[in-house]
Structure formats: C-alpha cells, structure tokens
Amino acid sequence: MAALNDLSATEASARIAAGKLTSEALVTACIQRILSREKEVQAWAHFDPEAALAQARARDKARPQSRLHGIPVGVKDVIDTHDMPTEYGSPIYRGNRPACDAACVAQVREAGGVILGKAVSTEFATRHPNKTRNPHNPEHTPGGSSQGSAAAVADRMVPIAFGTQTSSSIIRPAAYCGVVGYKPSFGLVNRAGLKFLSDSLDTIGVLTRTVPDAAMIVEELSGSAPAPFDEADQLKPRIGFCRTAYWKQADRATHAALEGALPGLARAGAKVSEVSLEGEFARLAEVQVTVTSFEFYRALTHERTRFPDQISESLMGRILGGSRVTRAQYEEAQAVAARCRARLDDVYRDYDVLLSPSAPGEAPKDLGTTGEPIFGLTWTLMLGPAVTVPAFTGPAGLPIGAQLAGPRGADARTLICAEWVRRALAA
C-alpha cells in the first residue's frame, strides 16, 4: 500500500471528504518524509512539525468547506506568512516576521488547508542559488527560483507548493525536478503579500505532482470553474510545435525528445503542426530583461540603498543594470511585448496550446547555478498560462519536461491539454 505522502492532493482530498483519511495522518506522513530526507534535499527555509500538526488536528474537527480541506501546502519563502518567518531568500530579512499573511496563504487557511512550512527561495526569487539540492541527484541544481517548492514536491514531502515566476522560476525547477509546474495567467492568483520584483510580470503559481492537483488549488483560490479532466481522453487538441527563437540553446537530448514525441501525439489524436514565431518574437528575451531590470532596480531600492553589502554580487549586477535602462527603453520594451501578445492571439486561433522546451536540458551538475531560464521568458512575457509536465528522461537519468503554453485566460483548456499530452507521452 502506498505511503500517505505519496497521495496526490486530489486523491487525499477525496479520501478526507469521504471520512477515509484524516489531515493529521496525511500531515504526519509528510513530516516523517521531511525528517528522513531534509538533510540531503534541504528544501525548507522554515518547518515546525508541531505547528503543522496543530493545524491538521484543528481541520479534523471541522467540516470540510473546500477541496483543499486538510491538504498540506508549502509556501515559497517570498510569500508572507504571519506565523512563520519570511526571509525572501536574503540575509537582509533573517528572522523577518510579517504582520499578516499573503492573500493566497490566507485563502488556503480559510479553505481549510494546512500551511506545512516555508520552502526555500533563491535570493529575492532571482537567479542566485540557495541551499536546496535536486532530489534525483544532490550534485545537480533543482533550478530556481522556486527550488525548495520543486524539490519538496518531487521528494514527496508535500503534495502542493506555491511558486512564483518572473522569467522561468516555476517551469524550470519543475522540469529539473520532474514535477508539474503551472504558471497561471497573469493575475489569476492574487499577489498581495508577495515580495514584488517585477510588478508587470510576477505571477504566483504552483508545483505539484499531477496536473489536476495544480488545477485544483488555483481554481479554489481564483474562483474558476473546475477543469473537466474527465473529458481529457476524448480531446483532440490542436498542438503547435514551437521551437521558439532559442531552440539552438536546447541540447540534443531535448531536441530529440520533443521532435520524437510529435508522431506519437499525432497518433494519439492530436492535430500537430509546426509554428514559427518570427520578427519581434526573436527579441523577447532581450525585452524581458529590459522590463525586469527596470522594475527590479526600483522594487529593491530599500535593500540596495541600505544593505548593499548583503546583496549577492550577481544580483547587484542585475540591479545596477536596471539603473541604466531609461524610461523610454522600458516603454518601448513594453510596447514590443504588447505587439507580440496581439500577434500571438492570432496564432492561438488555430491552436489550443503551443509545445516547446521547458528548459535547455536536464538539471546542470552545478550547485552554483539555477540553470538557464530562456524557455520561460517568452511565455511569462505573453502573460498566458504555461504548464510543464514531466515527459522524458535525459542521458544522465534526470527529468526533461515538456512545456505547454496557452492564451491568456484559457487556463482550464491549457491544463486539460497538458494532461492529455502527459497521458499520451506516458502511453
């Protein structure tokens, strides 16, 4: 019989609702897994077993009010919690105790969920790595910036964890750790209480082990109608294979995996054809850097002016780069992004989702990096939903993901297509 911490959130939710599982038993199993594996994986910035159990016992005394009732959730440590430290991955905020919960955390509590702990984030959710290791091989990076969330979910310490994405901070670590990463449409999950870096791009999403789990929590928080996953097997999705302008940055294993998957998707019933995004789309990585640099410089004014010696050299370099971006350059970058969004709306008239790499390859064997985010930049900048599913295995035996992007606001359709692709590739 599978251990309780191996259950998906949707399976656990159904058992709790039916009276066949207690939150205390589920949380206990997660705690035991953390205690046995945390020394190697180092996924948690804050973890208090007794506080988690107290929440679970309280849930077991109450009548379930949502699908999240009794379900443990990890919270990336750039999202505020009133009863746990929130340190933003920076020594500047060591021991910081926010006055209140972020909106998404408060919603989880209101829905009956259990906040299991704070998952490690890179420094201010940027690229400077923190302590977490890839659970598949601790010599390899788990990615970033949502590295603790990805590693904890992959190692079955928790079924759901919040992540955030400004470039590829959900998609990349999910792919490297072999889990599902879901970056919702921009603004679908309320961002109050998130440590902002890029006001126009920062997005709260989730890392889970199944696509229905990712859909469930975002639906509960956003008030969206449940995606009809029972219809997935009858789906005949229109899939555009989009190499993007950055295809050459992916390795041979990723090229072979994605290209080799296309005939199988077509046999399974999908309409598959290639999509080429040309012109200004080739500039979007540069555009994203311009936008975020301008916004980072301003968002971190307090930290860079008062505590410059406590900011990593790599992040300080990016911050200072933002000081050289003029308002005119920023507005032009935003205009390019807006034009590409309008063009992409036309592309999506013929496709349900666009398939592309999640990352250039497997997780690098280098704990001094979080990997290259290039394959998340375009879809984050386009503001629509993106989902990565574990689909392939690379030459080092580590996971390689497949990324599905959809039109802004079409999250349910994108999620169902992602689940269809996952099933087709697993068949």
N, C-alpha and C positions, 0 to 999 in steps of 0.2 A: 504494500500500500504506500502511495506517495506521501512524503512528508507534507505537513500542512503549509510550510513556507514555499513549497513548490506549486501550490494552487495559484491559478490566475485570479485576478481581482474579481472578475465576473463569476467564476466558479465559487469563490469564497462568499461573494455577496448572495448568491442563490442559496447556499447552504445556511448562511446566517438568517436569511429571510424565512427559510423553512424550519428553523429551530434545530438544525442538524450540526451546527458549528457555533461556538462562542467566539467573540472577539478576543477574549483572554487567551484561549487556546491558540488562535492564529498568531496573535502578537507574541506569545511565549515562544512559538516555533521560530519566528523571525529573530527574536532576541537571542535564542540559542545559536542560530546560524551566525549572527553578528559576533557573538562571543568566541565562536570557534574559528572565524575567518578574518576578523578585522585586523589582526596583527599583520597579516600578509597583504590584504587588499587596501586597508586604510581609506575607506570610503566616507567616514563620518567625521564631521567637524565637532558635533555635539551629540551625545547619545546618553540618555538616562533611562535605564530599564525600568526602574520603579515608577517613574513618571508615566512611561508608556503603558505599563500595566494598570496604573490607576485610571487612566483614560479608558482602557479596554473594559475594565470592570464596570465603570460607570455606563458605558454603552450597553453592556449586557443587561443592565437593569432598566433600560429604556426601550420603548417600542421603535423599531426601525422606521425612519422617515424618508430614507432615500437609498439608492443602490450603494452609496458609499458608507452606509452604517457599519461600524466595526472594522472597516478596512484600514490597515496601516498605510501611511503615506510619508515618504521622505520629502524634505523641503530643501532645495538648493540654498546655500548659505549667502545668497544675495537678496533673499526674500525675508521680510521681517517676521519675527515671532516674538510675542510679548513675554513668553515664559522660558525662552531659551536664548542663549547668545546669538547674535547675528553679526558676523565679523567681516563679511564681504570678501573673504579670502585675503585680507590685508592686515598686517600688524598694526596699522593705524587704529583699527577698530577692535583690538583684542579686548574681550570681555564686554563688548557693547551690548546693552540691553534696550531694545526699542520699547517705546511706550505702548505700542499696540501691534496687533497682527496685521500683516498684509491682507488685502481683501480676499485673495484666493485661499489663504490659510484660515481666515475667519469663516469663509464659506464651507471649507472642509469640516471644521469643527461643528458648524451649525447643522451640516448634513449628517453628522454622526461619525465622521471619520476619526481616526487616531493619528495624531502627528507623532511619528516614531522618532524623529530626530532631524538634525541639520546635516545635509550631505555636503561634502567638500566642493568648493568652487575654486577655480583659479582666481588670481588677483583681480578683483572687480569684474569678474566674468570676462577677462580678456585672455591673452594667449600665454601669459607667464604661468608655468605649471605649478601645481601644488603637490601634495604628498601621495595622492591616490595612484594605485597600480592597476594594470589590466588584469582582471581575474582569470583570464585564459592563460596568461603568461606574465608574471610580475616584472619581467625585464622590459616589457613593452608599455608604451603610454596607453592610457584609457581614452585619450583625446581630451578635448576641453571645449568650452569651459565647464560644462555640466558633467565633470568627470566623476565626482562622487555619486551622483544620481545614476549615471550609466553603470558604474561598477557595482553599486549596491543592488540594482535591479538584476543585472546579469548574474550576480552571485547568489541570487535568491534570498537576499537579506530583507527585501521589501518588494511588494508587487508593483507599486506605483511610486514614482518620484517626480517632483517638479523639476523642470529645467528652464533655462532661458536661452534665447537665440537673438543675436545681433548680426552674426555672419553665418556660422555653421555650428553653433555651440550645443545644439540638441542633436542634429543629424549626424555630425561627425563622431562624437563619442558613442552614440547608439550603434553606429555601424562598426566602430572599432571593437565594441564590447559584445556585439551580436544580439542586440535587443531592438525593440521597436522604438523609434523616436518620432514624435508628432509635434511639428511646429504649426499651430493653428493659424488661421487667417489673422492678420494683424488686428489687435484689439479685441479678439473674441473672448479672451480671459482678461478680466480686469487687472490692471497693472498697479493699482495703488499699493504702496508699501514695497515696491521693487526698487532697488538701488539703480536709478537710471544712469545710463551712459549715453545712449542714443535715443532721444525722445521719439524720433520718427521711425525707428526700426525695432527697438527692444520688444520682444514678444515672449510671453510666458507660455510654455508648453509642457509636455510630459514625456517620460521614458517609462516603458512598460515591457512586458514580455509578450503581449498579444495586442493585435490591432483593436479588438473590441474593448480591451481594458483602457486603451488610450482614449477611445471614443467616449467611454462611459464617464470618466471623470470630467472631461471638458464639456460634455453635454450637461452634466449635473451643475457645473459652475456657470455655464453660459445660458442655460435655459433652452438650449437647442433640442429639437426633436431627436429621439434615438435613431441612429442609423440602422436601416433594416438589413442586418448582416445575414438574416435567413434567406435573403434574395441573392446573395453573392454567387451561389453556384449557377444561377440562371443568367448571370450577367454576361454580356458580350462587349467588353469595354473597347473603346477606341483609344489605342495607345500610340502616342507619338514618341519614337525613339529619338531623343535629343542629345547629341554628343556634347553640345554647348561649345563655346569658343575655346574651352580649356581642356578639350579631350586629350591633347598631347601630354598633359600633366598627369594623366592617369597611367598606371603601369600596365604591362602586358597582361597580367592576370585579370585585372579589372576589364580591360578591353575584351579579352576572350570570354569572360564570364557573361558580360552583358550582351555582346554580339551573339554568343552561343545560345542565349536564352530566348532570343526572338522567335526562332522557328517553333519552339515548344509553346510559347504564349499563343502563337497563331493557331497551332493545332488544338489548343485548349478552347479556342473560340474567340480570341481577341482579334480585332482588326488592327494590325500593326503596320506602321509605315514610318519612314524617317522624316524628321522635322529639322530644318536648318534655321537657326535664329541668327540673322546676319546684320550687317550695318552697325547701329549703335549698341546692339546686344554684346558685341565684342569688347565694348568699353566698360561693361557693368562692374567688373572687379575694381577697376580704377575709380569708377563713380562711387561705389560703396565705400571705398577707403576715404575718398574726399568727404563724403557725407558724415561718416562716423568720426573721422579725425576732427572735423569742425565741431561736432557735438560733444565728443569726449573732452576736448580742451575746456569747454565751458562747464560741463557737468561735474568735472573734477577740480574746479577752481579752489575749493576749500582745501582739498588734500594736497594739491600741487603747490599752493602758496604757504601752507602751514607745516606740512610734513614731507617735503620733497625728498628728504633722506630716507624715508620709509617706503618709497615707491621704487619698484624694480627698475633697473636701467632700461630694460626693453619697453616697459610700459611708459616710462618717462619720455623715451624717444618718440613714441607714438603720440603722446600728449603734446609735446613740443612741436611735432609735425603739424598738429592741428592749429597751432598759433600762426602758421604760415599760410593757412587756407583763408582766402578772402571771402567776404560775404557774396561777392559776385560769382566766385568759383563755386561756392556752396549752392547758390541758387541755380546756376547752370547745371550742376550735377543733379539736383532735384528735378530739373526740367527734363534732362535726359531720361531719368528713371520714369517720370510720368509718361513720356512719349513711348517708352518701351512697354509700359503697362497697357497703354491703349492698343499698341500693336499686338501684344500678347492676348488681349481679349478677342481679337480677330482670329488668332491661331486656335484658341480654345473652342471656337465654333465647330471645328472639325475633330476635336479630340476631347476625351474626358480627362485624361492625365497625360503628362509628359514624363517619360522614363529617362533617368540619367544616373551617373555615378553618385554615390553618397560621399565618397572620399577618393583620393587618388589610388588607394590600395589598402592593404592591411595596416594595422596599427604599427608605426615605426618602433624598432627596438632602440628606443632613446627616451629616457625619462626627463630629458632636458627640453623636450618639445611636446606640444599637444597635437602636432600634425598640421597639415596644410588645409585651410578651410575653403579653398577655391570653389568647390562644388556646391557650397551652400549660399554663396554670395548672391548669385542671380535670383534665386527663389525667395530669399529673405527680402531683397530689394523690391521684388514684384508684389510682396505683401500677401500672397495667397498661401494656402495650406501646403505643407510638404511632409511626407511620411517616408521614413526609411524602414525597410523590413530586412531581417537577416536572410540572405538568399544564397550565398556562396561561401566557399572556403578557399583561402589563398594558399600559396606554396609553403608558407610557414605554419599552416594549420590554424590560422586565425580567421575570424569572420570578415566577409566583404558584404556590404549592403547594397540594396537597390533602392533608389530614391524615386518617389512618385510625387509630382507637383501638380496642383490643380488651380482653377480660377479662384480668385478671392471670393469668399463667401460660400463656395461649393465644398465645404469641409466634409459633409456626410458622403457625398459622391466620391470624393478623393479617398476617404477612408475605406469605403467598400471596394473601390478599385484596388487599393493597396492590399486588402485582404484577399481579393481574387488573385492578384499576382503572386502573393505569398503561397497560396494553396497550389496554384498552377506550377510554380517553380519547385514546390516540395513533392509534387506527384511523381 
